[in-house]
């Protein structure tokens, strides 16, 4: 563990990143996404609608 100091006082700490949980299997991912229902409207339209409805 390394520390970054400013004026001799520690202001940040550098630590190693935690390893990934496990690799994702393309077959498992495909099976998961195939089981999901199709969205009734495209994501771009949904985001645009949400932005327009909640503006101000």
Backbone bond lengths (Angstrom), bond angles and torsions (degrees), N, CA, C in turn:
res aa  C-N    CA-C-N  psi(-1)  N-CA   C-N-CA  omega(-1)  CA-C   N-CA-C  phi
1 X - - - 1.444 - - 1.530 107.88 -
2 X 1.323 116.35 131.52 1.453 123.00 178.33 1.519 109.23 -114.37
3 X 1.321 115.52 148.79 1.457 120.16 177.77 1.520 109.66 -116.68
4 X 1.317 115.97 145.29 1.458 122.46 172.73 1.518 105.77 -102.73
5 X 1.308 115.66 130.04 1.464 119.45 -177.22 1.517 110.86 -115.88
6 X 1.307 114.19 153.66 1.459 122.11 173.41 1.522 105.67 -132.97
7 X 1.311 115.24 122.10 1.468 121.31 -177.25 1.525 111.11 55.92
8 X 1.348 115.41 36.13 1.451 120.48 176.79 1.517 115.46 81.31
9 X 1.330 117.67 -1.68 1.462 120.29 -179.62 1.532 109.11 -109.80
10 X 1.330 118.13 137.81 1.470 119.55 179.67 1.537 111.14 -66.79
11 X 1.345 115.63 131.55 1.465 120.66 178.74 1.528 112.23 -119.91
12 X 1.340 116.96 -16.51 1.463 120.89 178.66 1.516 108.80 -152.85
13 X 1.325 114.80 155.93 1.453 120.44 179.71 1.524 108.33 -128.31
14 X 1.318 118.10 131.23 1.460 123.02 178.28 1.526 108.82 -100.71
15 X 1.325 115.32 126.85 1.459 120.79 178.88 1.523 108.86 -130.10
16 X 1.297 116.20 156.87 1.462 121.17 178.14 1.526 109.73 -67.19
17 X 1.323 115.41 144.15 1.459 120.31 176.71 1.520 109.46 -70.40
18 X 1.328 116.31 148.53 1.457 120.18 178.59 1.525 108.58 -76.71
19 X 1.309 118.36 142.29 1.469 120.96 -179.05 1.528 110.99 -66.74
20 X 1.326 115.47 155.38 1.466 121.03 177.54 1.523 109.44 -62.38
21 X 1.321 116.67 151.48 1.461 120.88 -177.65 1.528 111.59 -62.05
22 X 1.327 116.17 -57.87 1.458 121.20 175.85 1.530 107.73 -166.76
23 X 1.309 117.80 155.89 1.466 119.73 178.29 1.536 110.44 -64.42
24 X 1.312 115.63 148.67 1.464 121.10 179.31 1.524 108.61 -89.83
25 X 1.307 115.86 129.01 1.463 121.35 178.39 1.529 108.83 -80.61
26 X 1.339 118.63 125.26 1.470 119.94 178.23 1.531 112.61 -58.14
27 X 1.320 117.44 -34.68 1.468 120.70 179.18 1.523 111.02 -66.33
28 X 1.334 116.68 -43.75 1.464 120.36 178.64 1.529 111.00 -65.59
29 X 1.330 116.65 -40.43 1.462 120.83 179.48 1.525 110.52 -64.17
30 X 1.322 116.45 -42.37 1.462 120.42 178.85 1.528 110.88 -63.97
31 X 1.318 117.79 -40.52 1.466 121.27 178.44 1.526 110.55 -65.00
32 X 1.320 116.62 -39.59 1.463 120.29 179.26 1.525 111.47 -65.20
33 X 1.331 117.01 -47.52 1.463 119.79 -177.74 1.527 112.01 -70.80
34 X 1.321 117.98 -28.80 1.465 120.50 177.60 1.525 111.10 -67.63
35 X 1.342 116.82 -28.37 1.465 120.93 -179.04 1.524 112.22 -80.86
36 X 1.334 117.66 -11.97 1.472 120.65 -178.22 1.525 110.15 -78.40
37 X 1.342 117.25 141.63 1.460 119.12 177.27 1.531 110.81 -70.82
38 X 1.320 115.77 150.08 1.456 120.19 179.50 1.528 109.41 -74.44
39 X 1.321 116.40 142.35 1.463 120.23 -179.47 1.527 109.67 -72.46
40 X 1.340 117.27 140.26 1.464 119.76 -179.31 1.531 113.26 -70.25
41 X 1.330 117.88 -24.33 1.459 120.49 177.68 1.528 109.22 -136.18
42 X 1.315 117.45 151.29 1.466 119.96 179.73 1.532 111.44 -60.70
43 X 1.320 116.63 148.97 1.458 121.61 -176.93 1.529 111.56 -59.93
44 X 1.328 117.75 -39.06 1.467 120.68 -179.79 1.532 110.80 -61.35
45 X 1.326 116.79 -41.66 1.470 120.46 178.76 1.528 110.90 -67.05
46 X 1.324 116.91 -39.10 1.460 120.54 179.98 1.537 110.46 -64.41
47 X 1.329 117.12 -45.49 1.466 120.46 -179.90 1.525 109.98 -64.39
48 X 1.329 117.38 -42.62 1.462 120.68 178.99 1.522 110.99 -61.62
49 X 1.347 116.85 -43.05 1.462 121.46 179.12 1.528 110.67 -63.45
50 X 1.331 116.79 -44.55 1.462 120.37 179.69 1.524 110.60 -62.34
51 X 1.332 116.57 -41.73 1.465 120.47 179.10 1.521 110.95 -63.43
52 X 1.331 116.55 -44.15 1.460 120.58 -177.88 1.531 112.24 -68.13
53 X 1.338 117.06 -38.25 1.459 120.39 -178.24 1.532 112.48 -71.53
54 X 1.312 117.41 -34.02 1.470 120.65 -174.85 1.518 113.37 -99.46
55 X 1.303 117.49 11.96 1.450 119.46 -177.54 1.523 110.54 -73.99
56 X 1.286 115.85 129.74 1.475 124.40 176.51 1.478 108.65 58.21
